[in-house]
Amino acid sequence: MIENAKFVHTNLIARNWRGLAKFYEDVFGAIPIPPQRDYFGNAIEAATVVKGARIQGAHLQLPGFGNDGPTLEIFEYNEIEDKGLPQINQPGFAHIAFQVDFVNDAIEEFLSHGGSQLGESVTLTIANGAQVTLAYMRDPEGNIVELQSWTS
């Protein structure tokens, strides 16, 4: 086990980092954490194994955690390798999730800022009897976002 490990951030690679960051600010109240990032040079090429890489972007403070919580890191590379839209059943990271008070209200807010709905809103009962209402959405760049609300 790695001692003193702490979850720090999740990274999204964007086609337009400023536009995607604004979406998460407007929909979820995420707050930009200065400074904006602008990385390039030999060290970035060595770390990413991308020749000529330049990465620009920012970290956003996520709702519900305060100043020391994990962040959403939204970066844009100067050259993008487009793999198409992420699919809910592809191996690797599939989605990020936000707990909300009311899923249907959150869906409307999400859609009003340029997001889209992937599937239907459903309610599931888990083994302990608690219920979760959830819906999978896509942000304006196609990344999958889960909206969820729990009841006991």
C-alpha positions in Angstrom: 0.0 0.0 0.0 1.2 3.5 -0.7 1.1 5.4 2.6 -0.5 8.8 2.9 -2.1 8.6 -0.6 -4.8 11.2 -1.2 -7.1 11.6 -4.2 -6.2 15.0 -5.8 -8.0 15.5 -9.2 -9.6 14.0 -12.2 -8.4 15.2 -15.6 -10.6 15.9 -18.7 -8.9 16.6 -22.0 -10.9 19.2 -23.9 -11.1 20.5 -27.4 -11.8 24.0 -25.9 -10.8 24.1 -22.2 -12.2 27.5 -21.5 -15.6 26.6 -22.9 -15.7 23.3 -21.0 -14.6 24.9 -17.8 -17.3 27.5 -18.1 -19.9 24.8 -18.6 -18.9 23.1 -15.2 -18.8 26.6 -13.5 -22.3 27.5 -14.8 -24.0 24.1 -14.2 -22.3 22.9 -11.0 -20.9 26.0 -9.5 -17.3 24.8 -9.9 -14.8 27.5 -9.1 -11.6 28.1 -11.0 -8.4 27.8 -8.9 -5.6 30.0 -10.1 -3.2 29.9 -11.8 -4.1 28.8 -15.2 -1.8 26.2 -16.5 0.5 26.5 -19.6 3.0 23.6 -19.8 5.4 23.0 -22.7 9.0 22.0 -23.3 11.2 18.9 -22.7 9.8 18.0 -19.3 6.2 17.9 -20.7 7.2 15.9 -23.7 9.0 13.4 -21.5 6.1 13.1 -19.1 3.4 12.8 -21.8 5.4 11.1 -24.6 3.8 13.6 -27.0 6.3 15.4 -29.2 5.8 19.1 -29.2 3.1 18.9 -26.5 1.7 22.2 -25.1 -1.0 21.8 -22.4 -3.2 24.7 -21.3 -6.0 24.7 -18.8 -7.1 25.1 -15.3 -8.3 23.3 -12.1 -11.8 23.8 -10.9 -12.8 23.4 -7.2 -15.7 21.0 -7.1 -18.9 21.6 -5.2 -19.3 20.1 -1.7 -15.6 19.8 -0.7 -14.2 23.3 0.0 -10.8 24.6 -0.7 -8.9 21.3 0.1 -11.1 19.0 -1.9 -10.3 17.2 -5.2 -10.4 19.2 -8.3 -11.5 18.8 -11.9 -8.5 19.5 -14.1 -9.5 20.6 -17.6 -6.6 20.6 -20.1 -6.3 21.2 -23.8 -3.4 20.0 -25.8 -2.2 21.9 -28.8 -2.7 18.7 -30.9 -5.7 16.4 -30.1 -5.9 12.8 -31.0 -9.6 12.3 -31.5 -11.0 8.9 -30.5 -14.6 9.7 -31.0 -17.2 10.0 -28.2 -16.7 8.1 -25.0 -19.1 5.2 -24.5 -20.5 4.2 -21.2 -19.2 0.6 -21.6 -15.7 1.3 -22.8 -12.8 0.2 -20.6 -11.2 2.9 -18.7 -12.7 5.9 -17.0 -16.4 6.1 -18.0 -17.9 9.1 -16.3 -17.8 11.6 -13.4 -20.8 11.9 -11.1 -22.4 14.7 -9.2 -24.9 14.3 -6.4 -27.9 16.7 -6.8 -31.1 17.3 -4.9 -33.4 16.5 -7.8 -32.2 14.7 -10.9 -35.0 16.0 -13.2 -34.3 19.6 -12.2 -30.5 19.0 -12.7 -31.2 17.5 -16.2 -33.0 20.7 -17.2 -30.2 22.9 -16.0 -27.6 20.6 -17.7 -29.5 20.8 -21.0 -30.0 24.5 -20.8 -26.2 25.0 -20.8 -25.5 22.9 -23.9 -25.3 19.4 -22.5 -27.3 16.4 -23.8 -29.0 13.4 -22.3 -27.5 10.0 -22.9 -30.2 7.7 -21.4 -33.4 7.9 -19.4 -33.6 8.9 -15.7 -34.2 5.8 -13.6 -34.5 4.9 -10.0 -32.7 1.8 -8.6 -33.0 0.1 -5.2 -29.8 -1.2 -3.8 -29.3 -4.1 -1.4 -29.8 -2.0 1.8 -33.1 -0.6 0.5 -31.8 2.9 -0.3 -32.8 4.3 -3.7 -30.8 6.2 -6.2 -32.3 8.2 -9.0 -29.7 8.7 -11.8 -29.3 9.9 -15.3 -26.3 9.8 -17.6 -25.6 13.0 -19.6 -23.0 14.3 -22.0 -21.3 17.6 -21.4 -20.8 19.9 -24.5 -17.7 17.9 -25.6 -19.3 14.5 -25.2 -17.9 13.4 -21.8 -20.3 11.4 -19.7 -21.6 12.9 -16.5 -23.9 11.1 -14.0 -26.5 13.1 -12.1 -27.6 11.2 -9.0 -29.9 11.7 -6.0 -30.3 9.3 -3.0 -33.2 8.5 -0.7 -33.2 6.0 2.2 
